[in-house]
Amino acid sequence: MSLIDELRNLDLESITNKSIADYIWIGLEMELRNKSRTLDGPITDPKQLPKWNYDGSSTGQAPGNDSEVILCPQAIFKDPFRKGNNILVMCDTYTPSGEPLPTNKRFNASKIFSHPDVFKEEPMYGLEQEFTLLQKDVNWPLGWPLGGFPGPQGPYYCGTGADKAFGRNIVDAHYKACLYAGIDISGTNGEVMPGQWEFQVGPTIGISASDQLWMARYILERITELEGVILTFDPKPIPGDWNGAGCHTNFSTKSMRSEGGYDVIKNAIEKLGLRHKEHIVEYGTGNERRLTGRHETADIINAFSWGVANRGASVRVGRDTEKKGRGYFEDRRPASNMDPYMVTSMIAETSILWKP
């Protein structure tokens, strides 16, 4: 181990009660930013943490003559990089007067999830985050020949072997780091396009699903940083006959999971169809490049559709759900770069609160 690695892995708990908190927030272009501060003693509740600020003029989120943006801690996770009592803190952002920034989608999502009618339904999510790993400097998928293409899609989905699975070391490291952090990561797999992978967060109730997905994204970006690999959530990183990247959102309520839930599911899907255009607007930038009606997607332009076991529909219902008469459905429209605060709260609001 090098001296710098020894220093990075120093055990602080044996010599001091101080710990380090990494404050993390969402920037103007949906990018994650962070800075760290020293705390006295271990912290277990975000309410114990002080608010902080940063220079919003340097992130494009505030003017230079009134540049302070306030960070409000919302969720705490164990830090898999520093370990010990050190923590990662998911924050949202406000002006000094207390107004949420336009990029703070958590604020409105929190109001929806705290609505009594939503809260009692215990909305549950499973988020399938697809992503692509790129070679540094050339921005070409990991494992692809420079300036060229691998063989056609087919052997790469859940594939094994040096000629099929590119970046497994990153994916495995991310998996364990998320479990260490306390994230409800439930699995991972290689995707259809080589160099593309997926991890799943959930099942998780309410706004916590979005907090956890954002933190899982942060941990993944830190790991790719260490490996000198570029991470992209672009919904169509390579044009042509290659799969895009989505963030399929599985959803259920207490009523859907109960006896007679299939009728509740069908009613919710009908309401989603009526608000299709409104949802698509918030389901990710560049999603029109992915939702073409090919590569396991529904056409973004044509009418909303749903079906049992149909991965070419806007919404898929599983065979088990149909058979049991209760369960969940999968909204296949969200892009890989969607804001989970927006998507999860919109699905809950449309399915539970909206009256057509």
BATOR-358702 format. One record per residue: residue in three letters; x, y, z of N, C-alpha, C, O, CB in turn. Coordinates in pm, whole numbers, plus 50000, padded with zeros to 5 digits. Atoms other than C-alpha are relative to their C-alpha. Glycine has a CB too. Example, Ala and Ser with C-alpha at 12.3 -4.5 7.8 and 13.67 -1.06 7.14 Angstrom:
ala500894988150000512304955050780500905012050000501945011850066499015000350125 ser499184988149994513674989450714499235010950073499745022050090500415004649858 
! end
This chain:
met500844988050000500005000050000500885012550000501845013450076499055000150122 ser499224987650007501325034549907499735008650122498745006650193499685007749872 leu500164991049886501785061950166498685007649989497995009550090501185009850009 ile501254992550015498865081550020498794991350033497814996350090499875005649858 asp501105009149964496615050850055499954997950151498874997150209500154986549928 glu499965001449854497765046450414499375012250068498615010950163501454998150048 leu500564987849941496905082650490498495000749979497765004650069500685012349939 arg501434999750028493495079750322499244990250089498064992350117499734996849852 asn500675010349922492715049050533500335000750150500114991050223500384986449946 leu499704998549858493865062450869498754997850084497665002550048500595013950028 asp501105002349906491665050851159499945011950096500805013550182500194986650077 leu500144988149916490425082751324499394996950135499655003850234499175010349930 glu500775002749878488215066551586500864996950121500434999150234499054988649976 ser499135003649889491165054851797500705012250061501265011350170501044989949955 ile499264988549950492585090051837499165012750015499605022250079501155002949909 thr500824987949990489705115051805498524996449990498164986249932500385010249890 asn501455002250013485945117851839499435007349879498225007249857499285004650128 lys500464992650117485785138951524499754990649881500384980149868501045010849963 ser500295007650120484305126051200499815009649883499785021849901498734991150019 ile500104991850121483885138250843498644997649934498214986249917501154996749900 ala501265000850073480605145950668500215005549859500725016649842498875007950073 asp499944995850139480485147950289498615004749960497704996649942500504988349908 tyr501284994350040477645171650194499874999049847500775003349775499885014950048 ile500195002850142476225162249850498715006649954497695006050022499974984749973 trp501214993450053473785181849633499984999149849500964995149786499945014950045 ile500235000750144472385183949280500235013749939499675023749985498564994949968 gly499674987550064473765210549050499025003849890497974997649875501384999349943 leu500894994250101472265230348763499664990149889498534989849841500645012349940 glu500195009450111472705203048499499804985750051500194976249984501205000649905 met500255013149941471655174148725501294992850038501314980650055499194991349904 glu498745006149957475305168548818500095000350152499505009150216501225007249936 leu499835000649856476285158949171501285007350041502335005949978500034985450049 arg498854992749946478605181249371500134996850149499184992250212499855015349978 asn499795003349859480125177149716501115008450061502015013049992500334985150015 lys498884994749922482255192649986499884994550141498804990350184500025015749999 ser499935007149872483325180150328500275009550115500855020350098501084989349995 arg499754992349879483405193150683500214990650118499784979150116498845009750029 thr499715007849880484575181051023498885001950103498385012950124501365004250061 leu501054999949898482015171751290500584995350133501584988350137498824991049957 asp499645005049867482295166151664499124988050032497924989550056499845011250109 gly500735012249963481285130351734499214994249886498985000849785499085002850114 pro500815006550104479255105451531498605006149993498045010250094499904985050026 ile501334994450025475975117551378499134989049940499564981749851500085012449903 thr500905010550049472975094851319498705005449942497924997849884499694990550111 asp501264994150044470175119151232500315012949925501085021249974499055002750121 pro499704987650075470205146350962499605012650076500155023350049499304999849867 lys500404988449922468465169551209501115004850094501095016250139498754996950081 gln498864996349916471685169251415501045008149923501935014149983500644987550058 leu498984993750083473625183651123499705014849977498545018649963500124992849867 pro500234985750030474115221051065499725002049851500204994449767501215008550043 lys500114995750139472935237650747501355005849959502155009950044498845010549980 trp498724994850051475795248850524499695008249877498535009349837501014988449968 asn500234992650124476265270150217501144997749903502204992749940499845015150029 tyr498955000650101478215270949893499825011749903498805018649905499974986449925 asp500014989150096479015295649616499174995949878499684989349788501455003749958 gly500885003550110476055292149382500355006749869499945002049762498615003450036 ser499594993550125477595316349132501004991449924501164992949803500605013850028 ser499025008950064480245289849062499354987449944499994979849872501074996050099 thr500725011650054477595263448984498865004249906498124995749857499444991650115 gly501074995150085475255285548781498655000250067497625000749999499934991749878 gln501265000649926472625284849056499695012750078498675013450147500044988450095 ala500234987449930472955320149194500845010949934501875007849875500354998850153 pro499204989150056474155354749081501205003150088501224999750207499155012649982 gly498784997149925477585367249186499805009950113500535009650212501045005349908 asn500224990049895476165396049392499144994950115498935001950214499355012249941 asp500765006449891474045372249604500184984949984499244977749951498455004149996 ser499565013150049475885339549563499744988250094499904976750053501445000549971 glu500115011149904475125319149877498764991449974497654996549960499975005450143 val501085009850005473015287849839500094991650127501184987450167500094991049871 ile500035007049872471935270050157499774985049976498884980949902498895005850091 leu500135014650004472415232450194499274995250124499684998050236501394993249989 cys500765005649889469815214650408500154984950001499694978349908498505004049991 pro499845014649993470765179250518498644993050008497774997150084500864996150122 gln501275007250005467965154450441500134985150029499204979050083499375001949866 ala499845014549979469385118950457501484996950021502355003049958499434991949879 ile498635003749963472495102750604500294985649957499444976849969500235001750152 phe499545013350037474465072850475501424998050052502185007650064499944997949845 lys498635003049959477605055650599500935002149881500574999149767500134985550055 asp499044996850106480675066050400500884987849971501724984250053500875012250041 pro499195011950031482185035550223501435003449960502274994549951499354992049889 phe498654996050039485255055650119500875003050121502014998450129499955012249908 arg499254996549879486345069850456499744990250114500564988950205499665014150045 lys500425010149900484525043250665499905006350141499795018550154501014988150003 gly500114995149863484345046151046498705007350025497645003149977501165009150031 asn501194992049969481925072351178499725010749895498825019049914500165006550136 asn500164990050105482215093050861498744997149919498334985649904501245000349909 ile501315001550063479035099350665499925007649868500675017049842498915004950094 leu500414993050120477595109450328498635006250029497774999650087499964990449875 val501234992849967474805135350351499335004949872499905013049799500315012050095 met500774995150114472155140250083499285012750041498515012850138498984989249950 cys500574986949967471125176850084499115005049887499245000749772501125010150028 asp500674992250104468645198749901500355014650020500975018250121498464997850003 thr499424986750011469185235249815498935011050006497845009649952500795001249872 tyr500924988949977467555268549911500735013449989501945014250007499324998750137 thr499474986549990468045305849881500135003650147499534997050232499105010249924 pro499904995849859469045324050202498665003550062498515002750184500925012050011 ser501324996749946465385334750236499134987650019498004988550068499295009949908 gly500735012449976464305298250241499224994749882498494984949896499085001950110 glu500705004950119462955294349887500804988849934502014990149917499765011649900 pro499265010750068463825261349716500505004649863499795011849793499114987449985 leu499494997050132466045264849409499184992849894498564982649925501484996249989 pro500725007150106464465255349073500504985649981499754976849939500145007649869 thr499455013650013466795225049071499654991150118499944979150116501515000749985 asn500365007849881465475214049411498634993549979497604999050019499995009150127 lys501255007250025462845188749302499564992150123498434987350129500174990549882 arg500365007449878462915172249644498935007450080498095001150145501254997850087 phe500924992049919460955200949801498554996649968497784993550060500255015049977 asn501385003150037457735194949606499694985250015498584981550053499725004449856 ala500215014449982458215157249611499674996950145498814988550173501264992149957 ser500255002349857458305158649991498575003750037497954997050120500985008150085 lys501394996049971454955176949997499024989449951498034986650018499685013649934 ile500895010650053453365150049778500074987750089499034982050124500394996449855 phe499875012349920454755121249984499495001750143499174991950210501454995550003 ser500544997849865453635137550310498505002450000497905003750107500705011950064 his501464998750008450045141850183499364987950067499774976650041499525001349851 pro500595011249926447835120550409499534988549911499704976849946498835004950082 asp500515010550088446255101650117501134991949936500984980049909499125006149891 val498845007150055449675093049974500704992350110501074980750091500995009949933 phe499285006349890451275085350308499354986850043500044976950068500075009550119 lys500685012149953448615059850406500074988749899499884977049934498545003150032 glu499895010350103449065041550074501394993649994501604984049921499675005949865 glu498645005749994452765034750152500564997349860500864985849827499994987150083 pro499525002050136453935040349792501414994149998502334999350063499985013249922 met498765007550001456745016149714500605000049860499884998849761499774985650049 tyr499324998950128459365018749440501164990149989501834986850087500505014249980 gly498795007050038461934997349270500545006949876499905006949772499724984749973 leu499444991750107464225018549050501154992649933502124988849998500485013650056 glu499015007450078466245001648774500895009849925500545014449816499304990149902 gln499124989750055469155024848703501004994049900501924986849939500755007150112 glu499035003950101470945018048374501025011249981500705022949999499304996649866 phe498934990350021474255035248298501034994149905501064982049883500675004050136 thr498985004250094477145033748052501365004750048501515016050095499715005349859 leu498624996949964480875032848124500785003349874500744995949776500654988250077 leu499254995450117483135052147885501495000550030501905003050143499505013749956 gln498554998649989486875051647824500355014950011499845023249936500724993449878 lys499624986149976488465083447954500705005949877501404998849805500925001050123 asp499404992250108489565109947700499364997749864499275007049784501464996949991 val500595002650131487885092847403498484999250004497824999649900500554987149943 asn501475000749984484315090347546499384989449910498384991849842499375013649969 trp500475011550077483815056547381499764988750099500554987250192501024995849887 pro500345009949896482175027247567501164990950038501984986849955498864991549953 leu498975008849946484405006247785499954986549931498884980549916499834998450153 gly499925013050067485604974847606499835000549849500094990649781498974991050056 trp500164998750145484834988247257501355003649937502115011249996498925010849966 pro498774995950069487714990747006499945014849964498905019749922500224991549872 leu499984985650025488785027046962499625002849855500224997549761501395005850030 gly500454996450133486945041746668499234989149929498854990749813501145003849918 gly500705011250063485225008546602498874994950087498515001050187500974988849971 phe501165005649933482394986546716500234985450036500944978349966498765001449912 pro499955014349966482074953246896498994992349914498344998149828499714997850150 gly501015007950068479944924846767498615004550039498465011350141500174985350030 pro501374995549973476164930246756499494995150134499994985550192499084995349890 gln500605003449871474014928947068499434985849997498974980949895498895010150036 gly500485013749987473024894847195500714992950113500064988150206500194992449870 pro499295007449895475804879547407500325008150125500845002650221501264994649946 tyr499524991449891476304909347642499055000750118499505002350231500255013949947 tyr500974999049891473084909947847500244988850101500134977050068498554999449945 cys499675009649894473984892948179501154990949957501254979650003498764991550038 gly498935008250055477074880847993501164998250097501315005650194500515006249873 thr498835003449919480214865648142501194998149907501074991949801499754987250085 gly498795001850080483744867348009500615013449960499925023549950499714991849877 ala499264987850031486414892747913499565006449870499795018349848501474997149995 asp500454994650128484884896847567498535004250003497965008049901500214989849890 lys501434996849990481364903447698499695009750114498805018150100499214987450018 ala500294992049880481474920048043501145009850024502235005950064499784990950124 phe498974989849988483374952848054499665009450116498695016950109500135008049867 gly500204991349885483644970548391499424993150121498904999750211499135011249962 arg500605007249887482524943048629500655003950133499985004150236500134984949980 asn499344996149874485134954048886499365012550059499235013750181501505002549976 ile500664987849954483434988148906498624996750056498235001750161499885010249885 val501365003449959479954973048931500004992450133499174995150219499314991549891 asp499935007649875480954948349205500405008950118499865007750228500994988449986 ala499594990849894482724975549404498845009050041498645011750159501205008749955 his501154991349973479644997749374498934992650079498334998250171499415005149868 tyr501015008249931477334969549486500294999450150499425002250232499964985749940 lys499665001449858479204963949813500045013650070499665014750187501354993050015 ala499944986749939479755001049873498605005050034498405011450137500695009949906 cys501384995949972476005007249849499424992550119498754998450203499124997649877 leu500465007749884475244979050092500625005550129499945006750231500344985149983 tyr499314994249885477844993650330499345013250040499185015950159501495002149969 ala500574986849972476245028150299498604999250059498135008950119499965008249873 gly501375001349950472805014550393498955002249893497795004649925499785009650111 ile500934998450113471235017650047499334986749972499974976249980500745005349874 asp500765012250030468514992549955500284995249857499364993349778498505002450019 ile499665005150132470414980749648499624985249997500024977550085501525002149966 ser500545013650000468724948349544500584991049892500274979149887498515000549984 gly499395008550102470764936549248500715008149894500675020449894498964991249936 thr499294993750110472834943848941500144989949887500094977949910501385005250044 asn499785009050114473364929648591500605007749883500455019849872498684993349958 gly499534994350124475114935648263498825002549907497874994749906501034990749933 glu501124996550087472874952548006500244995749855501274989849822499755015050005 val500015005150137472134946347638501155005649918501784998349841498685003449933 met498884994050070474704970947501501284997650077501304999950198499775015049979 pro498745002149927478324962047588500515013050060500485023549995501064993949908 gly499554988249928479774986147845498895006550079499115016650146500595009949905 gln501164994549930476304992447986499584990250109499604978050090498815002649901 trp500395008149885475114980148326498755005850065498285016550028501154999250103 glu501164995549924472194982948562500144995950145500664985250176498704994249941 phe500205004049860471664983648938498595003950039497995012949979501055006650095 gln501374997449955468364983449122500005004650146500704999050230499124987449983 val500224995249863467335003049432498554997450037497635001449965500355015250013 gly501355002949953464334990849627499814985250026500724977250006498985004949900 pro501164991349979461764980949718500185009350121500595005150229498744991550018 thr499834989649899461775013249917498785009149997498265012349891501315008149977 ile501234992149988458875034350043500295014949995501225019850059499264996550129 gly500034985549997458315070949964501255006749945501925001649856499785004550137 ile498924991750051460935097649914501374993950024502344997849959499945013550063 ser498725006749973463655075350056500564993149877501784992049862499834990050113 ala499535006650122463805056949722500835009749916501865005949861498814994749918 ser499274990150079464915089149550501285004450070502315006050004499115012149974 asp498784996849925467375098749826501054989349976502234992349953499715001450151 gln499065011150014468935064449793500544998949857501724995849838499334986950040 leu499505000950137469125064849413501025010949973502055008349910498835001049901 trp499024989450019470855098549413501324996750069502384999350013499455013250052 met498765003449930473345086249672500724988549931501954988349926499704996450146 ala499385011050074473935054049476500705005249875501775000449838498944989449963 arg499354993750116474675075449169501315006950043502325005849974499055010349935 tyr498794993249951477155096049374501124989850028502264991849986499685008150128 ile499005010249967478945064949503500584994149871501794991749862499384988950088 leu499535005450127479145051249148500965009749931501985005649876498814996849907 glu499124990250064480645083649018501345000950072502375002950007499335013849996 arg498744999849925483245083449294500864987849966502084989049954499735000450151 ile499245012150033484235047649211500575000849859501724997149836499104987550014 thr499474998550136484545054748838501115010549996502055009349917498875003849902 glu498934990149988486625085248931501314993350041502374996149984499625011050102 leu498805007149954489055062549117500594991149891501804989249885499664991550123 glu499555009250105489225038948818500375007149870500825000749776498914989849973 gly499694992850122489715066448560499074996749885499474996449769501414997149959 val501035003450098486475057248382498915010650006498615015650115499414985750026 ile501064990150005483745081248269498644993150014498384982949951500075008249868 leu501365005149979480185074948388499035009249927499095021449943499654999050152 thr501034991850064477275086548172498634993750021498464981550016500295001649850 phe501405004049992473525085048226499235004649876498005005549879499355005950128 asp500654996050124472815096547870499054988949955499444977249953501045003149889 pro500975010450037469645078447752500284993249866499704982749838498635005949997 lys499625006450127471165070847409501445003649970501715011849881499055004449882 pro498594995950013474955072447438500604996949864501505004049819500824993350106 ile499505003650133475575055347102498814999249905497924990949924500774986450004 pro501125000550095473225062646809500054987249916501084980549907500035012249908 gly500045011750086472115034946579499364988050067498534989650157501384996349955 asp500655012449956471204998746647500574995150132501024983750143500164989249894 trp499535003449865472214999147015498935004250100498265014450082501385007150031 asn500994996649897470014998947323500345013150068501505016550087499914988850103 gly499824988249919469485031247509500064996150148500124984450183498875010049975 ala499925002249855469605035447887498815006750068498555018550047501345005550057 gly501174994949932466525039548104500124998850151501144994450204498764992849952 cys500125002149856465475040248465498574995450028497765002950082500375013050082 his501335005649983462425017748470499595001250146500364998150237499954985149954 thr500484997049865460305026648772498844990950036497744992249982499585014950011 asn501025009449952458384999048947499265006450117499885012350206500644986250041 phe500814992649904455525011449160498834991650050498204984349974499485012949938 ser501215006049943452874998349396499575008250120500365015350181500234985250040 thr500544994249878450625011149671499494988750089499434977150048498875010449969 lys500565009949909449184993549972498764993649941498554981549954499665006450135 ser501215005350063445904989849783500334990649885499654980549865499125011449950 met499595008650112447674975049480500564986750049500434976549981501025007149914 arg499395012149945449464949849699498994991450075499324980350118501155003550091 ser501045006949924446204939349868499044992649908499114994049786499245009850088 glu501015007350078443344917049757499205009849913498775020349959499044992250095 gly500694991350094441674931749450500865011049943500365020249878498825006050067 gly499094989350041444754952549374500155001749850500545012349803501334997550059 tyr499824999150145444764944449003499105010849939499505017649845499714986549936 asp500894989650049441774967148946500555013950034500405023349956498594998350060 val499384987349961443574995049135501165003149906501355014649865500494999450148 ile498874998350093446624989648914499505004849864500055014249808500784986749984 lys500514996250132444584991748594499445014350001499595021549903498914990349955 asn500514986349988442895023648715501155010050002501055020749940499145001450126 ala498844991149994446285039248794500665001249864501075012149824501014995050104 ile499394999750134447675029648452499155008449905499695015649822500174985749945 glu500884991950084444625045048285500255014950024500285022849929498524996550027 lys499744986149968445325077848466501385004449948501555015749903499915002250152 leu498684996850055449005076448366499915002649850500575011649798501004988550027 gly500194998050144447895073248004499405013549968499775019749868499124989149944 leu500654987250024445735104248032500965011750019500765022549963498805001650092 arg499024989349975448715124448156501364996649938502405001249985500165002350151 his498765004950064451285108247924500965011549965502145011050000499674992149874 lys499124989250045452625140747776500605007650118501775011650113499225009649911 glu499494993049882452955157448116501144992350065502124998250109498885002450100 his498965008249939454995128348248501264999749913502375001049964499504985750022 ile498855001050090457225125447940500915012250012502135010950005499534998449857 val499224987649988458325161747981500994999150117502085004750110499065012150019 glu499175000849879459765153048325500754986850013501334983950118499135002250122 tyr499425013549990461085118348243501434998949947501924987949926499134990449926 gly498605000350038464575128348131500315007649873499535007449778500444986049985 thr499574992350116466475150247887500554990749892501334981649920501075010350041 gly499535008350110467065134947544499304986749989499754977849916501454997650013 asn500715012849997464565107247608499404996449864499144984749836498915000350106 glu500565002750133463175111247255500974992049913500564985249819499635013349931 arg499015007950076466425096147124499954985250038500404976649963501415005450025 arg500095013849951465725064947329498654993749971498584982349927500264999550149 leu501355005450016461945060647307499575000749853498875010049811498995007750089 thr500245000150145461715051346939499064989049955498704988349837501314998549927 gly500785011750038459585019946949500864988049970500344977249941499145003249880 arg499055011150019462704998546906500794997950129500705005950222500975002949881 his499125002949887465134982747153499255000250133499695006450230501145010150003 glu500775001949877462494974047413499445013250055499415015450176500874993450106 thr500634987549957460845008447421498715002249922498514996649814500965012149980 ala501194995350071457495023747329500355013049930501215020549977498795002050098 asp499764987750075457435051847071499485011950080498325012150120499334999349859 ile500384988349920457405085347252498895008049935498115014650004501215008850024 ile500964991750074455255101246978498614993650000497605000550013500485002249857 asn501295006850012452545074846950499284998850133499805002950237500214986249940 ala500865000649882449775067347197500634991750111501394982350087498654994249964 phe499625007649881450455055247549499474985749989498374983549939499465006950129 ser500435014050006450275017247580500434992750125501384996750193500574993049875 trp499565008749891450424990447844499644985649965498774983149881499345004250135 gly500275014050028450474952747846500674991150103501604995250173500474996349861 val499425009949909451254921748048501244994149934501184988949822498964988750035 ala498725005550045454904911048006500495006349870501315000449800499884985049982 asn499654993550125455254935747717501055010850025500745021550078498755006049933 arg498924990449980458624953347723500075010549889500945019249891501324992850010 gly500114989850103457674973247415498875009750028498535018049943499794993649866 ala501104991149961454854991047600500515011150091501615010250146498884992150070 ser499654989149907454915023347800500044995050143500934998750221499005011749987 val500095005749866453895004148111499834985049988499034980149909498825006250081 arg500075014750002454434967148176499444994950133499804999850240501404993749974 val500485007249882452514945248418500564985949995500524979449890498424999950006 gly499385013249996454214913248527498974988749998497834990550040500864998750122 arg500875011850001452734878648476499564996350141498414992550162500724988249935 asp500355003549862452844872448852498905009150054497995004650123501255000950090 thr501034990549955450804903848918498644996449940497634996450010500385014549961 glu501255004050066448184893148663499444987250064498244986150087500224997849848 lys500435012949944448074858048810499465001350142498434995550176501164990049997 lys500394998449860447844868649175498855009850018498145009450119501195004650082 gly501044989849988445464897349106500395011650088499535019050134498754993950053 arg499494989049918447654921649299501515001049978502134991649928499654997950152 gly498554998750015451204935249299500405014049958500045023850023500514990149898 tyr499434987150041452924963149105500025000949848499744991249779501435001750057 phe499784998350143453504977748759501335007349979501895013050071498835007749934 glu498724994050036456594990648577499785010849894499315007949784500984989349949 asp500014989150097456705024648409501354999849928502395002649989499735014050070 arg498775001950075459275019148133500465012849927501455012649855499814988749899 arg499694987950075459325054848004501165008350056501865014449976498805008549995 pro498954991149949461775072548242501384996749942501774985149931500064999350150 ala498645001450052465255078448098500984998050115500665000450231500395012349916 ser498965002549899468455069548279500405012650074500855011950189501224993749936 asn499594987449936469105106548353498845007350067498955019150099500645009149897 met501164993649935465675113348505500335003750144501224997950206498774990749996 asp499904996449858465365130648842498994991450076497784993150057499745015450023 pro500955008849932463865104049071499015007350090497905002450112500754989950081 tyr500964992449920462295130549293498795003749915497655002849963500665012750058 met501084996350089460225142048994499174987849961497954987949971500545006949876 val500715011550055459355107748855499194992850107498024989750084501004990249936 thr500725007549896458415090249180498825007950054497755002350078500954996250114 ser501114992049946456315119349308498905002049897497725002449934500525013750047 met501034998650103454535123848973499154987449989497934988249975500655003149865 ile500755012550007453585087148961499064998850120497914994750104500954987849995 ala500855000649881452275088949319498845010049989497705006750019500835002950126 glu501054989550009450395121549255498934996349898497734997749924500635013849962 thr500965003750104448805109248931499164987950044497954987750025500734997049868 ser500685012549967447945074649065499085001250121498024994950125501014989250026 ile500734999749874446675084349409499145012650014497985011650056500974999150118 leu500674987449969445675121149420499195005649884498155011849906501015010050043 trp500654993350114444685131449067498644994049969498484981849962500894999149877 lys501355004250036441005130048982499695004849856499425016649836498945005650102 pro500254995850139440475130148601498645006549985498275010749875500114988049904 
! end
